[in-house]
Structure formats: structure tokens, C-alpha cells
Amino acid sequence: MVNKLSVKIGVLFFGFIVIIESLLFFILYINLENDRIDEVMGGLLARGNSHRDVLESKFDQTTMEHVSLMESASEFIVVITDEAGNVLESSEHVDSEMMQVIQLSEGTAIAKKGEVVEDQWKDSMYIATDSPITINDKHKGHVFMFAHTSYVKKIVDQLSNQFVVISVITVLLTIVAILILSRVITLPLIRMKEATEKLSLGENKVELTTSRQDELGELANSITKLSNDLEEMKQARNEFLASIAHELRTPLTYIKGYADIINRQDLSQKEVVEYAGVIREEAEQLTALIKQLFDLAKMDQHNFVIEKQHVKLCSIIQKVLERMQPVFDEKQLSIKVFCGQHITAFIDPERMQQVLMNILDNARKHSRTGGSVSVSVVDEPNEVVVIIKDEGEGIPAADLPYIFDRLYRVEKSRSRKSGGIGLGLSIAKEIVESHGGSIHIESEQRAGTKVRIHLSKR
């Protein structure tokens, strides 16, 4: 429970928020407490000044008794003294604490507006103000106002109680908000964890809500994309294995079948030679397939070695055409080459021969008898472009996006003899891209196919 992410986030947020709220509440409480105390002190001084103003207009016993009577019904105490500090009138009995404040004030110059003479409400019994009585510029006495500090403490306690209630409510609301917030943050993560667990168990198709526009939404999109990619890879792997099994089974079936036939005693020497040729041809097909599969495996494991060097492209093209001339002659295909002898590229000559042979072999297979194939090399400032064009049957537009996929065949029913096994273009693309180049195919049905290979010059 403690190790859950939601609990950790909640505790972390709660700790930070409580610290911040405590600091803010402490500052606010101190300010409000001081304001309330200042308000009580100011009110007490204002009452004393009011009584002082009345006495200055008529300073006699009747007026003093009237002032005393007014305060006797309040929570405050008024004490009126003469200029020598003798008590003339008071609303309550003057005790020693009051007399001490009165005596300390004697001989001290008090401003006309009055002053607070005792404000230690935490330690003293009273807080007090002094309002001097001045008649015709002569000092006649004082109006002392006293308030029990319990009155101030009561106000402070009320404020404290209010803050306690507010603090409890705030903490509860904070906990609720943190629970909701941590749930909002961690719920998508929990679903992503469940999704990744499904992926680890082999359930590649998972769906996550991807409507969020934040980092969690991006992560959900990435996991969903990974799920779709894994599902596609699984399907591609299954199709690849099924196709490979079929491609391996076909030559092996031929080899086994014709080997059984050769063992018959009634065969003529001509038939033995013919059937042995079929076995040899199928064995060569099987060897070529296995070699291509090994090449693909090396590419997937990044073990496919490319040893690049500066070479003249024309010499490589000429070597490839010399090797393929017999099979081109069988279909009466003419080959046109347009290549400047000075054009060089930074490539692996052996691997590039493999690329050119795969593409030219495709051009041969899909060209009509008596047609032509052209090979052009264009020298650009930073790259070399090799263009191979045929006048064959072309590729349907719907098949063009998948033409480089492994084991993909445009004509699904085509035999290996006419259509190959669908690995040549995949290998060619991998080799070209491992050189840092690119390969593109443009085609139109019944108008031929054009292959463009872009290679770096350095």
C-alpha cells in the first residue's frame, strides 16, 4: 500500500501543501490578532477621549457621576482623577493594579489625543488608556479607561477557534483534492501498467484513452502505437514464417520427388540427366533463398557489414551486365547504358552489385520479349542517382506502397520462376539505406517501371 504511486504522490503533495498552508495561516493569524487588539485599544482610547471631551465642557461632580454611571453598565472601567492623581470618580472600585497604572502615568507628558498606557494584555490584569483633561490650557486631570485583559483574551480565543475550524476544513478539503488529483494522475498510469503487462504476456492489442493533450496522453499514444506495431509485427512474422515455410517446402518437395524418381530402375539415361538437372536447379533456388534469409537476419541484427570506398559506378554496372547478359539474351532484351566514366560514389562495390542484380533481374522478368532496359547514371553536386527503367507490365498503384515489404508479391499466384520469392527488393532497400542512400520506384501498368537509387558521393 505504501509503495503505491498514488500514496506517494498524495503524501508528497499533502506535506508540501500543509507546510505552505501552516505558514500562511500563521502569518494571517498574527496579523489578524494584532489588528483585533489594536481595534480594542483604539476603541478604548476613543471612549476615554469622548468622556474627556464631555468633562472639558463641564468639569463638575454631576458630570463625573454621569460618566461613571454610563460605564458601569459596560465591560469597561472609567477612573477620573485630578491633576495630582487623586481619584475623583470611578465606575468600579479602584484596585491596586489600577492605582499602579495611574501612579506610573503621573509626571509623564501625555499628548492631547491621549495614549495607551498599558498594552501587555498577556501578562497584566488590565489594559488602559489615558486621556488628559485640559481646560483653558490648564491641566485639570485624567480620564483613565480600563478593560480586563480577559476581554481581549476572549476576542483572541474566538479568533483562534475560528482559525482552528477553518484549518480543519482546509485540511479536509486538501485531502479530498489530493485524493482526486493523485487519482487523476495515477489512474492513466495504472491503466498503462496493465496494458504493458498484457503486452508482456503476448496480448499485443491494447487500447488506451488518448484524448489527453499532456505528457500522459503522449505516453498513452506511444503505448497504443507500440501495441499496434507489435500486432502488425506479429502478423507480419506469421505471414513471413508461413511464406518461408512454403518457399522451403516447394524446392524440397521437388528434390525429394525427383530423387525418388531417379532411383527407379526403368529410367533412361536422358531422363536421369533431366531429373538431376531439376534437382540441381531446385537446390540452387533453395541455396539462394537461404542466403537471402541470412542477409536479412544480419541486417536485422545490425551485423550486415558495409565496407564503403570511392569507386567508379560504370565499372560496377558493366560487371553486373556481363554476368546477366545471357539471361537478357534469352528474352531478346536490349540494354542501354548512359554513364560517364568519371562518375564515382562512396559505396560497397560488392553490396551494390547485389542491389543492381536484384533490380535488373526484376526488370528482366517483367519485361516483354524483345523489349529494352536502360541504366542511366546522373551526377548531382552531392549525390549520384542511378535510374533503371524497363518497358514491362508495370506495377498496380495499389501495390506500390508495399513493394519493398518482405515476401510481398504483386501477383499473388505467380510462381517463383516468374516472380521470385519477394525478398530481392527488400534486401536492395536495406543495402541502399545502410549506405545512407534511398531507393524509390515509379511505375504505371503497361507502361513500365522506373527505379531511382540515390547514393552519396562521399
Secondary structure, DSSP 8 states (H G I E B T S, - for coil): -TT-HHHHHHHHHHHHHHHHHHHHHHHHHHHHHHHHHHHHHHHHHHHHHHHHHHHHH--SHHHHHHHHHHHHTSSEEEEEEETT--EEEESS---HHHHHHHHHHTTS---TT-EEEE--TTTSSEEEEEEEEEETTEEEEEEEEEEEHHHHHHHHHHHHHHHHHHHHHHHHHHHHHHHHHHHHHHHHHHHHHHHHHHHHTT-----------SHHHHHHHHHHHHHHHHHHHHHHHHHHHHHHHHHHHHHHHHHHHHHHHHT-TT--HHHHHHHHHHHHHHHHHHHHHHHHHHHHHHHHTT------EEEEHHHHHHHHHHHHHHHHHHTT-EEEEE--TT-EEEE-HHHHHHHHHHHHHHHHHTS-TT-EEEEEEEE-SSEEEEEEEE-S----TTTGGGTTSTT--SSTT--HHHH--S-HHHHHHHHHHHTT-EEEEEEETTTEEEEEEEEE--
